[in-house]
Amino acid sequence: MSPVALGIPTVRPKPLAVRRHSRQIMVGSVPVGGDAPVSVQSMTTTVTADVNATLQQIAELTASGCQIVRVAVPSQDDADALPIIAKKSQIPVIADIHFQPKYVFAAIDAGCAAVRVNPGNIKKFDDKVGEIARAAAAAGTPIRIGVNAGSLDKRLLEKYGKATPEALVESALWECSLFEEHGFRDIKISVKHNDPVVMINAYRQLAAQCDYPLHLGVTEAGPAFQGTIKSAVAFGALLAEGIGDTIRVSLSAPPVEEVKVGAQILESLGLRERGLEIVSCPSCGRAQVDVYTLAEQVQAGLEGMKVPLRVAVMGCVVNGPGEAREADLGVASGNGKGQIFVKGEVIKTVPESQIVETLIEEALRLAEEMGVEVDLDDESTGPTVTVG
């Protein structure tokens, strides 16, 4: 059977900028930095000590495309759960440590893929650096130095007056220098702030002053809509300049949503292979069908389809035929009916009530021709939506 040509390019577009050169570390099986693809992370919201609940959420995150997961370790019970979680997780587990340096050693001993430390809120952290460096080096465990605006070292707050980009960068590089004194450079850095402008400037300065891989994040970004916008703006600006090696979208929403947003940001910039994409118009006074409902129903009907397919759902005769013709599969709607396009050709005209059903049938047929097995029962992942 002849191959099916796709509307989505099979070759990634050239990046907007040359990737910043950084050293590479291995977070478990995932390379970070160097020429490795930008990876997507998230963090569990379960109590880590609840091993079953935590592993279940990690499985859901893995299915949604998460490549690295972080778990909180605020108590001894959480630390005691790390060996099982690290062993049974399908993706590398990073232990997130605050306040108690003893949990850093517990995480290393548990076999975690990496450890995140927040120097600003671990008492006498600097005094423990040598011991941590030796333990991490012996186990081959990378350390993420995670500086946050909300927990910046008091000495730097007094010096700069607030969490400025300069304060965040100075904190991170100071801690790196302490590890470097002990010959440890298996380090990744983050300098997070809730203001995208401050965050962008901090990472720009950091990128110019070191060659460590950088983990991007807008901390406490907010509810889903606001957090998505802030993260997309900040990550887009930095990744378009070649800055950033791994990302985490911080949303007040289920962590699976963080992964979906992060993956879509990378796909939009051509930094990750594109999957199923729905192109739909924003609707206007020309629309003669309910575009919002059509797009939502098509998206829901194709939930779980992991196929590089572009589907256009258009509502009028101005841009509709052109967009539908350029997609793998599409509909140009009007006057209570829709013209169904497959590979640029009109194959049939159906009543409005049959548009969704027909598009889903044709999408499944195209997937079958491509030799792709489709499981639409997987609710953990779904198509990305581009609203034009």
Secondary structure, 3 states (H helix, E strand, C coil): CCCCCCCCCCCCCCCCCCCCCCCEEEECCEEEECCCCCEEEEECCCCCCCHHHHHHHHHHHHHCCCCEEEEECCCHHHHHHHHHHHHHCCCCEEEEECCCCHHHHHHHHHCCCEEEECHHHCCCHHHHHHHHHHHHHHHCCCEEEEEEHHHCCHHHHHHHCCCCHHHHHHHHHHHHHHHHCCCCCCEEEEEEECCHHHHHHHHHHHHHHCCCCEEECECCCCEHHHHHHHHHHHHHHHHCCCCCCEEECCCECCHHHHHHHHHHHHHHCCCCCCCCEEEECCCCCCCCCCHHHHHHHHHHHCCCCCCCCEEEEECCCCCHHHHHHHCCEEEEEECCEEEEEECCEEEEEEEHHHHHHHHHHHHHHHHHHCCCCCCCCCCCCCCEEEEC
